[in-house]
């Protein structure tokens, strides 16, 4: 079932643009798509938890090894940049159709 909805943007009381939007009220996923979505969401959640733990532990760890407050952003960046680079590198075979990861597509 597709719903049609008219959307009008008004500027100073005059209708400027009118478009029809098709909305699908239900979207179904296969069980495989659900598993892939859950794995990806779980991985993203674990990365955010990892960075949160790192940022919470940094002041005490930094004080323990004699770091000054001005050095903390450098340490956080030195941790985040390689982590993001490695995450991007691991995702490239999926986007380029590597045969090893073809089962995930």
SULRAPE-V33021 format. One record per helix or strand of 2 or more residues. SS is the DSSP state (~ for helix, > for strand). FROM is the first residue (numbers start at 1). TO is the last residue. If there is no record, write none. Layout:
ss=SS from=FROM to=TO
ss=SS from=FROM to=TO
This chain:
ss=> from=2 to=11
ss=> from=14 to=24
ss=~ from=31 to=64
ss=~ from=69 to=95
ss=~ from=99 to=104
